[in-house]
Amino acid sequence: MPYSDAMREQSAHNHSPIHRNIRDLLATKEVATITGFSTSFFEKGRVYGYGPDFLKIRGKVLYRRSAVEAWLTAHECTAKGGEDVRSLRS
């Protein structure tokens, strides 16, 4: 079945940068599931100034996946390899 002009236009629209960006928006519950933190952690974070950047549109809170990933990366720690575990028990 050949593509009609309307189907071709719709397909092009679904792969537009705007459409991809919308799919990368996450609700608080989704961010909590991905990170393992509670929704309350992120709700309080918006008030007290910690947590990833977010969007608030007509009362709805959304997070960009890239903002969540950047926030997680900013909290990345490097293991202190090579230390003798026995010395840590003393």
C-alpha positions as CSV (number, residue, x, y, z in Angstrom):
1,M,0.0,0.0,0.0
2,P,1.7,3.3,-1.1
3,Y,2.0,6.2,1.3
4,S,-0.5,9.0,0.7
5,D,0.7,12.6,1.0
6,A,-1.1,12.8,4.3
7,M,0.5,9.7,5.7
8,R,4.0,10.9,4.5
9,E,3.4,14.3,6.2
10,Q,2.2,12.7,9.5
11,S,5.2,10.4,9.5
12,A,7.6,13.3,9.0
13,H,5.7,15.2,11.8
14,N,6.1,12.2,14.2
15,H,9.9,12.3,13.7
16,S,10.3,16.1,14.1
17,P,12.5,17.4,16.9
18,I,9.5,18.8,18.7
19,H,7.7,15.5,18.8
20,R,10.9,13.7,20.0
21,N,11.3,16.3,22.7
22,I,7.8,15.8,23.9
23,R,8.4,12.1,24.3
24,D,11.4,12.9,26.4
25,L,9.2,14.7,29.0
26,L,8.7,12.8,32.2
27,A,6.1,13.2,35.0
28,T,7.3,13.2,38.7
29,K,6.2,9.6,39.2
30,E,8.2,8.5,36.2
31,V,11.3,10.3,37.4
32,A,10.9,8.7,40.8
33,T,10.6,5.2,39.2
34,I,13.7,5.8,37.1
35,T,15.9,7.1,40.0
36,G,14.5,5.1,42.9
37,F,13.7,8.2,44.9
38,S,10.1,8.9,46.1
39,T,7.8,11.3,44.4
40,S,7.9,13.3,47.7
41,F,11.6,13.7,47.3
42,F,11.1,15.5,44.0
43,E,8.1,17.5,45.2
44,K,10.0,18.8,48.2
45,G,13.1,19.4,45.9
46,R,11.1,21.8,43.8
47,V,10.2,23.8,46.9
48,Y,13.6,23.7,48.6
49,G,15.8,24.0,45.5
50,Y,17.3,20.6,45.0
51,G,16.6,18.0,42.3
52,P,16.6,18.3,38.5
53,D,15.4,21.3,36.6
54,F,11.7,21.0,35.7
55,L,8.9,22.6,33.6
56,K,5.6,23.8,35.0
57,I,2.9,24.3,32.4
58,R,-0.6,25.1,33.6
59,G,0.1,23.5,36.9
60,K,1.6,20.3,35.4
61,V,5.2,19.5,36.4
62,L,7.4,17.8,33.8
63,Y,11.0,16.9,33.7
64,R,13.2,16.7,30.6
65,R,14.9,13.4,30.5
66,S,18.2,15.2,29.7
67,A,17.8,17.4,32.8
68,V,17.3,14.3,35.0
69,E,20.4,12.6,33.4
70,A,22.5,15.8,33.9
71,W,21.4,16.0,37.5
72,L,22.3,12.4,38.1
73,T,25.7,12.9,36.4
74,A,26.4,15.9,38.6
75,H,26.1,13.7,41.7
76,E,28.3,11.0,40.3
77,C,31.1,9.9,42.7
78,T,34.3,8.0,41.9
79,A,35.1,5.0,44.0
80,K,38.3,5.2,46.0
81,G,39.8,2.0,44.6
82,G,42.9,0.4,45.9
83,E,42.3,1.0,49.6
84,D,42.7,-2.0,51.8
85,V,39.3,-2.9,53.2
86,R,40.8,-4.2,56.5
87,S,42.2,-0.7,57.2
88,L,38.7,0.7,57.0
89,R,37.4,-1.6,59.7
90,S,39.9,-0.3,62.3
